[in-house]
Amino acid sequence: MTFRTRYTGLIENYRDRLPVSDDTRIISLGEGNTPLIKLNNIPDLLDKKVDLYVKYEGLNPTGSFKDRGMTMAVTKAVEDGAKAIICASTGNTSASAAAYAARAGITAFVLIPDGKIAQGKLAQAMMEGAVILQVKGNFDDGMRLVKEVAKEAPVTIVNSINPYRLQGQKTAAFEIVEELGRAPDFHCLPVGNAGNITAHWIGYSEYACEKGAQATAACAHCNGVCPYATGSIVTTRPKMVGYQASGSAPFLRGEMVDDPETVATAIRIGHPQSWDHAWKVHKESGGWFDECSDEEILAAQKLLAEKEGVFCEPASATSVAGAMRDINSGKIPENSCVVCTLTGHGLKDPDTAIKQSNAPVIAVDAKLEQVKSAILENMTD
Ligand SMILES: *Cc1c(COP(=O)(O)O)cnc(C)c1O
């Protein structure tokens, strides 16, 4: 007897909207279907009232949204006969590529920047059997090398320049629309290569049909798959808002940045691969780019953990840091429905978390008296 349907990943779930056939062997770890958490306590700290949600992508199988894209990219690579995949990575792409390659029984080559990778991510890639090349350079150097070597060796690139990555990642927007019963007014994301903001826009655009209730399954607007056929009526799309770390903000500078620097290592990228796509999203959605300092990013990360019990990695908190500022200033108007993507799990980067935490660790003898007085002294009302 089954009590409920087993969730088997986003490709099975959105089969009709993804480029797979009945014969495709799907490489999945059950990714997607992540919680959309309505924040309870942080909104009370803001000057204006809004409905503020976080899409907790840290709860994907390897702890970041990269799994949404990787299930598609590896599924298609295997379908096309690839024996090896390759990526440059600030950490999460390598952890995800390594896991899905292990699952598929192929080799993952990952190029990571010298020294600037969070420990959790490195541990994952090592355990999952990836061949790790530590490049004496940053992510952008690794990306350049990956593109060059893929022309000379039989490896499939699984960075977000692989179009299947964006196809997988667009499903996060589907899930949000289906859960809210509408598109949010604003969707805020941290931006590195800008693949994810692009993928979300594709997802929202496929859901929202200009033709309204007159749409038919035959109209081309939604890749031939009409959301009305499944009974959903969604005609709007959010304004897409992308936040970057100040030391690593090419979209704010209007040009590539050669020496990106930020505590949020996942978005320490100076040469975004989806540069043109992201400007198009900016224009079509009527959204904007802005930047957050490292201090603002870490403060938001801590606030999410302390006030909501949601632990994300520093890069992820950039979305909430920026959204809070834009809500307070009124740029995001009162009563808006706002979704922030939390791209990766806090456990990815324990060093940064412990370094900035001032939570007291109280040493006691193994005696009731000492434990009791420590409790009574630290009660909050
Ligand atoms: C990859 C990543 C990003 C950046 O996403 P892009 O698609 O490169 O813009 C942000 N946060 C985390 C945790 C990531 O792993």
The ligand as an SDF file (V2000), in Angstrom:
LIG
                    3D

 15 15  0  0  0  0  0  0  0  0999 V2000
   25.9200   29.5410   -8.3050 C   0  0  0  0  0  0  0  0  0  0  0  0
   25.4560   30.2990   -7.1160 C   0  0  0  0  0  0  0  0  0  0  0  0
   24.9670   31.6190   -7.2040 C   0  0  0  0  0  0  0  0  0  0  0  0
   24.9840   32.3990   -8.4750 C   0  0  0  0  0  0  0  0  0  0  0  0
   24.1070   31.9300   -9.4550 O   0  0  0  0  0  0  0  0  0  0  0  0
   24.3330   32.4090  -10.9840 P   0  0  0  0  0  0  0  0  0  0  0  0
   23.4120   31.5650  -11.7620 O   0  0  0  0  0  0  0  0  0  0  0  0
   25.7720   32.1560  -11.2880 O   0  0  0  0  0  0  0  0  0  0  0  0
   24.0170   33.8620  -11.0230 O   0  0  0  0  0  0  0  0  0  0  0  0
   24.4830   32.2190   -6.0580 C   0  0  0  0  0  0  0  0  0  0  0  0
   24.5020   31.5890   -4.8740 N   0  0  0  0  0  0  0  0  0  0  0  0
   24.9570   30.3290   -4.7430 C   0  0  0  0  0  0  0  0  0  0  0  0
   24.9470   29.6940   -3.4070 C   0  0  0  0  0  0  0  0  0  0  0  0
   25.4550   29.6470   -5.8570 C   0  0  0  0  0  0  0  0  0  0  0  0
   25.9240   28.4090   -5.6980 O   0  0  0  0  0  0  0  0  0  0  0  0
  1  2  1  0
  2  3  1  0
  2 14  2  0
  3  4  1  0
  3 10  2  0
  4  5  1  0
  5  6  1  0
  6  7  2  0
  6  8  1  0
  6  9  1  0
 10 11  1  0
 11 12  2  0
 12 13  1  0
 12 14  1  0
 14 15  1  0
M  END
$$$$
